[in-house]
Amino acid sequence: MDIKLYYAPITCAMVSYVALTEAGANFETIPLDFRKAEHLDEEYLAINPKHKVPLLTVDGHKISENLAIVTWIDAQFPDSQLLPLNPWDRAQAYSIHGWCSGGIHPYLRQINNPAKVVDVAEVADGIVTNSTAAIYESFTIANDMLDGRDWFFDHFIPADMHFFWCYRRAKQFELDLERFNHCQAHFDRVSERPSVVKVLELEQSVQAKFAS
Ligand SMILES: N[C@@H](CCC(=O)N[C@@H](CS)C(=O)NCC(=O)O)C(=O)O
């Protein structure tokens, strides 16, 4: 099977990379340089008109969206137990992952680039303020969920990774995160997983290559 992951440093493509690595999949990573807007190149738009990463191709078939990608990985590599088997727990795992990708992630995008939402400078500040408040609200909920536990479930799942990515992105914006002690402990725990160490090393090497 020919598995390719379109990836870019700093982005949530690391969620799919880690899921593939945790599952023991053999795959090729294709890095895109967002600073050079390679995701908007004709060549990539022909592959993914949504111009986003991650994108997974499997023998030429395409899957976008982390949630869909990890679902495929889980089905293809069942021994990895990437997602819980019990239907209730499985639904809860989707619920948390969907919340990270659809309920938290968009606010981070708005903080990063309010101009994508509004082209009036005075309004942009309000968007950052309100998005930051929404992030704090989500992290308060996550902090309670993570109180007294290592992962969102009884074992590490891709939702943990997507939350890690959200928290990491928030840290890069230098938000005031000190009160979210359980989120920080979760972040430290996730950082130590070999699959995550691997993707962070990849990020560094790809960034160095792009800079040279
Ligand atoms: N919900 C999607 C989000 C994908 C996404 O927004 N990716 C960003 C990077 S974190 C991207 O590729 N942005 C480039 C663009 O929108 O042009 C997922 O979880 O896969």
The ligand as an SDF file (V2000), in Angstrom:
LIG
                    3D

 20 19  0  0  0  0  0  0  0  0999 V2000
  -10.3610   20.4220   10.3180 N   0  0  0  0  0  0  0  0  0  0  0  0
   -9.1540   20.2170    9.5520 C   0  0  0  0  0  0  0  0  0  0  0  0
   -8.2930   21.4590    9.6570 C   0  0  0  0  0  0  0  0  0  0  0  0
   -7.1960   21.4900    8.6080 C   0  0  0  0  0  0  0  0  0  0  0  0
   -6.5350   22.8610    8.6130 C   0  0  0  0  0  0  0  0  0  0  0  0
   -7.1780   23.8890    8.9080 O   0  0  0  0  0  0  0  0  0  0  0  0
   -5.2490   22.8920    8.2760 N   0  0  0  0  0  0  0  0  0  0  0  0
   -4.5410   24.1540    8.2370 C   0  0  0  0  0  0  0  0  0  0  0  0
   -3.2280   24.0430    8.9770 C   0  0  0  0  0  0  0  0  0  0  0  0
   -3.4680   23.7800   10.7240 S   0  0  0  0  0  0  0  0  0  0  0  0
   -4.2200   24.5060    6.7880 C   0  0  0  0  0  0  0  0  0  0  0  0
   -3.7930   23.6450    6.0390 O   0  0  0  0  0  0  0  0  0  0  0  0
   -4.4060   25.7760    6.3990 N   0  0  0  0  0  0  0  0  0  0  0  0
   -4.0720   26.2570    5.1040 C   0  0  0  0  0  0  0  0  0  0  0  0
   -5.2050   26.9710    4.4400 C   0  0  0  0  0  0  0  0  0  0  0  0
   -6.3220   26.9650    4.9650 O   0  0  0  0  0  0  0  0  0  0  0  0
   -4.9720   27.5230    3.3510 O   0  0  0  0  0  0  0  0  0  0  0  0
   -8.4390   18.9590   10.0850 C   0  0  0  0  0  0  0  0  0  0  0  0
   -8.5480   18.6600   11.2720 O   0  0  0  0  0  0  0  0  0  0  0  0
   -7.7980   18.2790    9.2680 O   0  0  0  0  0  0  0  0  0  0  0  0
  1  2  1  0
  2  3  1  0
  2 18  1  0
  3  4  1  0
  4  5  1  0
  5  6  2  0
  5  7  1  0
  7  8  1  0
  8  9  1  0
  8 11  1  0
  9 10  1  0
 11 12  2  0
 11 13  1  0
 13 14  1  0
 14 15  1  0
 15 16  2  0
 15 17  1  0
 18 19  2  0
 18 20  1  0
M  END
$$$$
